[in-house]
């Protein structure tokens, strides 16, 4: 997928969080429950790339729980 495709997915995730700021989920959960209902069908790798992009932009943050990761709206400082 191109960088533009990652941006499109990142924007879809950001829109989801704008209307549901309390949501948090795994990459697979975001693919299945946030993006698929919005008509965005992409591989897990693209979802992960989009989340890393949003993390760099301080839109989302990753919380590691054991062997898993949960992504949510950024609540950090700065």
ZADRENKE-723360 format. One line per field, with one value per residue: residue number from 1; residue in three letters; x, y, z of N, C-alpha, C in turn. Coordinates in steps of 0.001 Angstrom, whole numbers, padded with zeros to 6 digits. Each point is the difference from the previous one (the first is absolute). Example, Ala and Ser with C-alpha at 12.3 -4.5 7.8 and 13.67 -1.06 7.14 Angstrom:
BEGIN
k	1;2 .
r	ala;ser .
n_u	013190;-000350 .
n_v	-005690;001050 .
n_w	007800;-000720 .
ca_u	-000890;000820 .
ca_v	001190;001190 .
ca_w	000000;000060 .
c_u	000900;-000770 .
c_v	001200;001090 .
c_w	000000;000730 .
END
This chain:
BEGIN
k	1;2;3;4;5;6;7;8;9;10;11;12;13;14;15;16;17;18;19;20;21;22;23;24;25;26;27;28;29;30;31;32;33;34;35;36;37;38;39;40;41;42;43;44;45;46;47;48;49;50;51;52;53;54;55;56;57;58;59;60;61;62;63;64;65;66;67;68;69;70;71;72;73;74;75;76;77;78 .
r	unk;unk;unk;unk;unk;unk;unk;unk;unk;unk;unk;unk;unk;unk;unk;unk;unk;unk;unk;unk;unk;unk;unk;unk;unk;unk;unk;unk;unk;unk;unk;unk;unk;unk;unk;unk;unk;unk;unk;unk;unk;unk;unk;unk;unk;unk;unk;unk;unk;unk;unk;unk;unk;unk;unk;unk;unk;unk;unk;unk;unk;unk;unk;unk;unk;unk;unk;unk;unk;unk;unk;unk;unk;unk;unk;unk;unk;unk .
n_u	000853;-000510;000874;-000557;000087;001219;000158;-000579;000714;001102;-000415;-000266;001168;000590;-000711;000319;001233;-000178;-000689;001062;000264;-000935;-000018;000255;000969;000105;001114;-000144;-000221;001004;000699;-000402;000162;001122;000873;-000176;-000633;001154;000065;000867;000347;000870;001181;000246;000902;-000996;-000833;000953;000248;-001307;-000044;001078;-000588;-001171;000763;000682;-001232;000162;-000559;000809;-000228;001090;-000869;001136;-000703;000951;-000418;-001068;-000638;-000315;-000702;000277;-000930;000881;000571;001117;001184;-000083 .
n_v	-001183;001029;001001;000267;-001300;000041;001114;-000629;-001080;000731;000629;-001210;-000395;001093;-000201;-001271;000347;000809;-001044;-000751;001092;-000733;-000170;-001283;-000410;-001281;-000250;-001262;000425;000840;-000978;-000850;000722;000615;-000698;-001290;000361;000674;-001276;-000035;-000690;-000153;-000453;-000905;-000294;000291;-000720;-000921;000133;-000018;-000990;-000520;000294;-000439;-001009;000035;000109;-000878;-000849;-001064;-000859;-000713;-000794;-000417;-001086;-000416;-000993;000658;000668;001082;000421;001250;000898;000817;-000351;-000100;000340;001307 .
n_w	000000;-000567;000131;-001168;-000264;000528;-000703;-001004;000311;000121;-001069;-000475;000483;-000436;-001106;000064;000319;-001013;-000456;000282;000713;000523;-001318;000152;-000816;-000332;-000664;000362;001238;-000179;-000558;000943;001092;-000368;-000723;000215;001130;-000046;-000421;001019;-001085;000978;-000408;000933;-000928;-000804;000724;000150;-001293;-000184;000867;-000577;-001161;000449;000389;-001133;-000454;000969;-000846;-000045;000975;000194;000548;000495;-000271;000802;-000757;000415;-000929;000680;-001013;000360;000220;-000547;001138;-000724;000441;-000184 .
ca_u	-000853;000774;-000087;-001311;-000953;000192;-000596;-001457;-000379;000238;-001095;-001210;000152;-000148;-001436;-000669;000307;-000602;-001394;-000022;001323;000306;000288;001356;-000055;001200;000062;-001030;-001301;-000182;-000294;-001306;-001133;-000008;000190;-000876;-001340;000095;000277;001444;000488;001444;000724;000453;001247;-000325;-000578;001126;000752;-000809;000058;001335;-000023;-000786;000770;001002;-000725;-000601;-001451;-000287;001104;-000058;000203;000358;-000601;000557;000514;-000851;000008;-001287;000144;-001061;000250;001174;-000279;001305;000362;000819 .
ca_v	001183;001230;000921;000634;-000945;000048;001269;-000157;-000839;000808;000981;-000726;-000287;001268;000356;-000891;000463;001319;-000184;-000988;000201;-000982;-001312;-000544;-001359;-000544;000233;-000848;000563;001243;-000425;-000647;000697;001430;000304;-000785;000598;001266;-000314;000005;-001377;-000011;-000999;000397;000758;001390;000548;000221;001152;001193;000280;000549;001373;000793;000094;001042;001275;000137;-000150;-001216;-000576;-001447;-000512;-001413;-000819;-001336;-000193;000727;001460;000669;001354;000906;001412;000458;000719;000360;001400;000651 .
ca_w	000000;-000103;001125;-000059;000564;001447;000450;-000059;001136;001194;000088;000400;001436;000703;-000030;000957;001355;000205;000399;001093;000611;001028;-000595;000012;-000538;-000636;-001451;-000617;000367;-000763;-001372;-000084;000619;-000279;-001424;-000882;-000101;-000730;-001391;-000231;000049;-000250;000784;001341;-000088;-000324;001231;000909;-000509;000247;001433;000289;-000505;000943;001238;-000257;-000035;001329;-000088;000759;000766;000151;001352;-000072;001047;-000173;-001351;-000935;-000068;-000156;-000537;000447;-000214;000724;001251;000546;000214;-001029 .
c_u	000888;-000129;-001353;-001061;000092;-000639;-001519;-000491;000193;-001123;-001303;000049;-000214;-001466;-000783;000219;-000596;-001444;-000153;001327;000375;000364;001469;-000089;001359;-000021;-001092;-001402;-000308;-000342;-001442;-001159;-000047;-000001;-000974;-001412;-000018;000337;001478;000515;001474;000660;000436;001264;-000264;-000615;001127;000833;-000749;000032;001358;000102;-000743;000713;001075;-000629;-000689;-001528;-000429;001222;-000257;000274;000283;-000559;000474;000621;-000783;000170;-001424;000276;-001187;000392;001160;-000389;001271;000173;000779;-000677 .
c_v	001232;000818;000695;-000915;-000018;001271;-000096;-000820;000774;001020;-000668;-000339;001274;000456;-000847;000504;001378;-000122;-000974;000060;-001012;-001374;-000361;-001435;-000401;000349;-000808;000521;001274;-000338;-000490;000888;001493;000263;-000733;000589;001334;-000225;000003;-001419;-000001;-001075;000556;000850;001479;000681;000323;001199;001300;000381;000576;001438;000914;000138;001079;001387;000312;000081;-001215;-000381;-001482;-000348;-001485;-000728;-001433;-000110;000813;001505;000496;001442;000840;001439;000444;000823;000498;001501;000523;000041 .
c_w	000000;001270;000041;000595;001519;000558;000017;001194;001303;000192;000434;001496;000807;000033;000997;001420;000296;000477;001167;000750;001079;-000534;000138;-000495;-000545;-001484;-000698;000306;-000769;-001450;-000111;000435;-000275;-001501;-000908;-000071;-000748;-001473;-000357;000220;-000376;000852;001356;-000046;-000274;001225;000988;-000444;000266;001480;000395;-000486;000965;001346;-000135;000041;001334;-000062;000816;000815;000168;001454;-000131;001209;-000191;-001376;-001029;000079;-000201;-000438;000430;-000348;000872;001217;000656;000184;-001198;-001294 .
END
